[in-house]
Amino acid sequence: MLNTLYTSDCLDALRQMPGGSVRLIYLDPPFNTNTARKSGTAEYEDSFGSAANYIAYMRPRVEEMRRVLGHQGSLFFHCDWRTSHYV
């Protein structure tokens, strides 16, 4: 897994990684903007309905990130004003 870049929903990939094995995590999750988004060929609804739903979506992902992140690893979490206080 050395120098591997994953560009998908991270949950499945994270669950397959051994604990403490990652040095750097950068994530750019949905921001809960309540709009449809399109980037290249990817399209998705960026709407979770409520803060509780957004947190329920993010929690298992962040828990897995914490599990795989090494002791001296770094986590860069890209978010905006809509979700930063929940992070």
PyMOL commands that set and color helices and strands:
alter all, ss='L'
color gray80, all
select helices_A, chain A and resi 10-15+51-68
alter helices_A, ss='H'
color red, helices_A
select strands_A, chain A and resi 22-27+35-39+42-46+69-77
alter strands_A, ss='S'
color yellow, strands_A
deselect
rebuild
show_as cartoon
